[in-house]
């Protein structure tokens, strides 16, 4: 793994990219320390069936880490974003599926969408489980986390992005195995991993990543917003 200073410089450079440049590079909207966690978990878990609630460049990049037979289902609620990503997808193992909301505008205090707003989005892919890996990075995340408990395969793992948001804490309760990575941010970013029956240390070097995230809480790094 690269040194902390090298990672920090790369992260700062990425934040200077324009939205168009990021689209061309197909880089997921993740900090490098978040990207490392995603990629290590995917490599070590080697899932055969993946559900990703909330599509993005992650739906294009991360499946490339897998080999052999697998199916990666990325669910998207926004038609325009779905159309852009579907046009980019050249991987026959990846399905990017549009499931539009049942109700708009979204209800609830956090503008995330309640279960009633996105019932089909939550339930339809869940009926096709079980899944070895579930990524929650879209809408109705509390409903998705609750559903993930039902559809995880044995030894499966759930990965939540934007775990800093306090209203997601409810969805993290009751998991026998879990790990949380946070930094200075309060309304976005952060990674949480959970499993019913698999220690997180079997798919991620937890102490190493915790040490790295602790460094980001340093005041100088916080001022730079790296």
C-alpha positions in Angstrom: 0.0 0.0 0.0 1.3 3.5 -0.9 2.4 5.9 1.8 -0.1 8.2 3.5 1.5 11.3 1.9 1.3 9.8 -1.6 -2.3 8.8 -1.1 -3.1 12.2 0.2 -1.6 13.9 -2.8 -3.5 11.7 -5.2 -6.7 12.3 -3.3 -6.2 16.1 -3.5 -5.5 15.9 -7.2 -8.6 13.8 -7.8 -10.7 16.5 -6.1 -9.5 19.0 -8.6 -10.9 17.0 -11.5 -13.9 18.4 -13.4 -17.1 16.3 -13.5 -16.4 15.7 -17.2 -12.9 14.3 -16.5 -14.3 12.0 -13.8 -16.9 10.7 -16.2 -14.3 10.0 -18.8 -12.0 8.2 -16.3 -14.9 6.2 -14.9 -13.6 6.7 -11.4 -16.1 5.9 -8.6 -17.1 8.9 -6.4 -15.0 7.5 -3.5 -12.0 8.7 -1.6 -8.9 6.6 -2.2 -9.1 5.1 1.3 -12.7 4.1 0.6 -11.8 2.7 -2.8 -9.1 0.5 -1.2 -11.6 -1.0 1.1 -14.1 -1.8 -1.6 -11.4 -3.4 -3.8 -9.8 -5.4 -1.1 -13.2 -6.8 0.1 -14.2 -7.7 -3.5 -10.9 -9.4 -4.3 -10.8 -11.4 -1.0 -14.5 -12.3 -0.9 -14.6 -13.2 -4.7 -18.4 -13.0 -4.8 -20.3 -14.9 -7.4 -23.5 -12.9 -7.0 -23.5 -9.2 -6.2 -26.3 -6.7 -5.6 -25.5 -3.1 -5.8 -28.2 -0.7 -4.7 -27.3 2.6 -6.4 -25.3 2.3 -9.7 -22.3 4.3 -10.6 -18.8 4.0 -12.0 -18.3 1.4 -9.3 -20.7 -0.8 -11.4 -18.2 -0.5 -14.3 -14.9 -0.7 -12.4 -15.4 -3.1 -9.5 -16.7 -6.1 -11.5 -13.4 -6.1 -13.4 -11.8 -7.4 -10.2 -13.7 -10.7 -10.6 -13.1 -13.6 -12.9 -14.9 -16.7 -14.0 -18.7 -16.8 -13.8 -20.5 -14.2 -11.7 -23.5 -11.9 -11.9 -23.4 -8.3 -10.8 -26.8 -6.6 -10.6 -26.7 -2.8 -10.2 -30.1 -1.2 -9.5 -30.7 2.5 -10.4 -33.7 4.7 -9.7 -32.8 7.7 -11.9 -33.5 7.1 -15.6 -31.0 9.6 -17.0 -28.2 8.3 -14.9 -29.2 4.7 -15.8 -29.1 5.5 -19.5 -25.5 7.0 -19.3 -24.2 4.0 -17.3 -25.9 1.4 -19.4 -24.3 2.9 -22.5 -20.9 2.5 -20.9 -21.3 -1.1 -19.7 -19.6 -3.6 -21.9 -19.4 -6.4 -19.3 -21.7 -9.3 -20.1 -21.6 -10.3 -16.4 -23.0 -6.9 -15.3 -26.6 -5.9 -15.4 -27.6 -2.3 -14.8 -31.3 -2.3 -14.1 -33.7 0.7 -14.0 -36.3 0.5 -11.3 -38.0 3.8 -11.0 -39.6 5.1 -7.7 -43.2 4.2 -6.8 -43.7 7.7 -5.4 -42.2 11.1 -6.0 -41.2 13.4 -4.4 -39.5 11.4 -1.7 -41.0 11.4 1.7 -39.2 11.3 5.1 -36.9 13.7 6.9 -33.6 12.9 5.1 -34.6 13.1 1.4 -33.3 9.6 1.0 -36.6 8.0 0.1 -38.7 5.9 2.4 -39.6 2.3 1.7 -43.0 3.3 0.4 -41.3 5.6 -2.2 -39.0 2.9 -3.5 -40.8 -0.4 -2.7 -40.0 -2.0 -6.1 -36.4 -0.8 -6.0 -35.9 -2.5 -2.7 -38.0 -5.7 -3.2 -37.6 -6.7 -6.8 -33.8 -7.5 -6.7 -34.2 -9.0 -3.3 -36.4 -11.7 -4.7 -33.5 -12.8 -6.9 -31.1 -13.5 -3.9 -29.2 -14.8 -2.1 -26.2 -12.6 -2.7 -22.6 -13.0 -1.6 -22.0 -9.2 -1.5 -24.6 -6.5 -1.1 -23.5 -2.9 -1.7 -25.8 -0.1 -0.3 -25.0 3.2 -2.0 -28.3 4.5 -3.4 -31.7 5.5 -2.1 -33.8 4.1 0.8 -30.7 2.9 2.4 -32.3 1.9 5.8 -34.8 -0.2 3.9 -32.0 -1.8 1.8 -29.9 -2.6 4.9 -32.9 -4.3 6.5 -33.6 -6.3 3.4 -29.9 -7.2 3.1 -30.2 -9.3 6.3 -32.8 -11.5 4.6 -31.0 -12.0 1.3 -27.3 -12.5 2.2 -25.9 -15.8 1.3 -24.0 -17.8 4.0 -20.7 -15.9 4.7 -22.0 -12.9 2.7 -21.0 -9.3 3.4 -22.9 -6.0 3.3 -21.0 -2.8 2.5 -22.5 0.6 3.2 -21.1 3.9 1.8 -21.8 7.3 3.5 -21.8 5.6 6.9 -21.1 9.0 8.5 -24.7 9.9 8.2 -26.1 9.4 11.6 -29.6 8.4 10.5 -28.0 5.2 9.0 -26.9 4.0 12.4 -30.2 2.2 12.9 -29.5 -0.1 10.0 -26.1 -1.1 11.4 -27.5 -2.5 14.7 -27.9 -6.2 15.3 -25.2 -7.4 12.9 -23.0 -10.0 14.7 -19.9 -9.0 12.8 -19.2 -5.4 11.6 -16.5 -2.7 11.1 -16.9 1.1 10.8 -14.5 3.5 9.2 -15.0 7.2 9.8 -13.1 10.5 9.4 -13.8 14.2 9.8 -16.9 14.3 7.5 -20.3 14.4 8.9 -22.8 14.2 6.1 -21.2 11.8 3.6 -18.4 9.3 3.2 -17.4 6.6 5.6 -17.6 2.9 5.2 -19.5 0.3 7.2 -19.3 -3.5 6.7 -21.6 -6.1 8.2 -22.1 -9.8 8.1 -24.4 -12.3 9.9 -21.8 -15.1 10.2 -18.4 -14.0 8.8 -15.8 -12.0 10.7 -15.0 -8.9 8.7 -11.3 -9.6 9.3 -11.5 -12.5 6.9 -12.1 -10.2 3.9 -10.3 -7.0 5.1 -7.2 -6.1 7.0 -9.2 -4.1 9.5 -6.4 -2.8 11.8 -4.4 -1.6 8.8 -7.3 0.4 7.4 -8.3 1.7 10.8 -4.8 3.1 11.3 -5.0 4.8 7.9 -8.4 6.4 8.7 -7.2 7.6 12.0 -4.5 9.6 10.2 -7.1 11.4 8.2 -8.6 12.8 11.4 -5.4 14.8 11.7 -6.2 18.6 11.8 -4.0 19.5 8.8 -5.6 16.9 6.6 -9.0 18.0 7.8 -8.2 21.6 6.7 -7.2 20.3 3.3 -10.4 18.2 3.1 -8.5 15.3 1.7 
